[in-house]
Amino acid sequence: MTSSRQRICLCVALVVALAPACAGAMDLSGPLVDLQTRLSTAAMHAPGRVGIEVEDLATGMTSGINDTASLPAASTIKIPVMIEVFKQMEAGDLDLTTVVHLESRDRDWGWGDLADARPGIGKTVKQLLWLMITRSDNTATNMLIRKVGRTHINQTMDDLGVPSTHLGDYIRSESDAIRYALRTSPHDMLTLLDAIARDKMIDEWSSREMLTILEGQTHNGLLPSPLPKDIKIAHKTGSLHDTLDDVGIVYEEDEPYVIAVMTTQLPDLGLGRAFIHKVSRLAYDEIGRFATWREEEGIAAFSNDDDAAPDLFPPAASAIPAPDMKMWDSAPAGLPPAAPAEATNDN
């Protein structure tokens, strides 16, 4: 039976800039209590083991089920890799134009076309970031892990206070060991995404660029699927033979929220997909209701004078937009164009 840790809290201050943990709490009725109840009911009927956490960014209020459980990260582990890349760019150790050359040990055929490229081909950090996040290319990810160092990624995650997030190996999808080598929790992912949304991950520029890359996601068959097509979502999916994950920031009008849904030990991926669709839609509905209720009850969002207050909307432009196809002249033939928004692949 899925265990659960139920909590609803209203953050009146952020003690640590990178953590959406609560410094104080108050009992509330209203839509987020309904959300907690509905999440509990959904988890009781889940097709496998699940973990969920949702945070209303305007107030810092969270609701979760089994949210600190260590679960298979699958490709959501690429968010920590991206964070370490930006950390080392901020330190001056590399930049977007730094070229990384493909080595045989980087190849993984689980997802992505770069594994079929000729040995020694060079890709810029910029290209690899976009391949890793928007197309979930495992070989591009391994090239970046090798460049920045797996131990450095793990140390950065420890420093950021996300104890369940760990890379025990490169991405090796041919082995079931990947379930145990790449780990995280819904709360860890929410913590990282909260910091990105509030411009607090590394620095403002890095946070905005990471948001832009996450918004370019081409695997949109999970969290975005049941939502209105005009909703902007910055997210990262993950899948294994028995695991489906999706974590992201949903820009729902003036009440954006972070959501992390992780499922594993699934008897069928279709059941996991339907579960994530259900949770995504009920979170969207209840957060929308909460926005109206909060205004009626006079519960304010974080003050604009608060150092922790988020810019509630995604950046309009980026210094590192998606690479032009001209940039792939040295790539092997067959790298596909970006998938349409309604694509249903989950990786």
Secondary structure, DSSP 8 states (H G I E B T S, - for coil): ------EEE--S--SSTT----S------SHHHHHHHHHHHHHHT-SSEEEEEEEETTTTEEEEESTT--EE-GGGGHHHHHHHHHHHHHTTS--TT-EEE--GGG---SS-SGGGS-TT-EEEHHHHHHHHHHS--HHHHHHHHHHH-HHHHHHHHHHTT-TT-EE-SS--TTSTTHHHHEEE-HHHHHHHHHHHHTT-SSSHHHHHHHHHHHHT----SSTTTTS-TT-EEEEEEEEETTEEEEEEEEE-TT--EEEEEEEES-S-HHHHHHHHHHHHHHHHHHHHHHHHHHHHHT-----TTSTT----S--S--SS----GGGGTTS-TT------TT-----
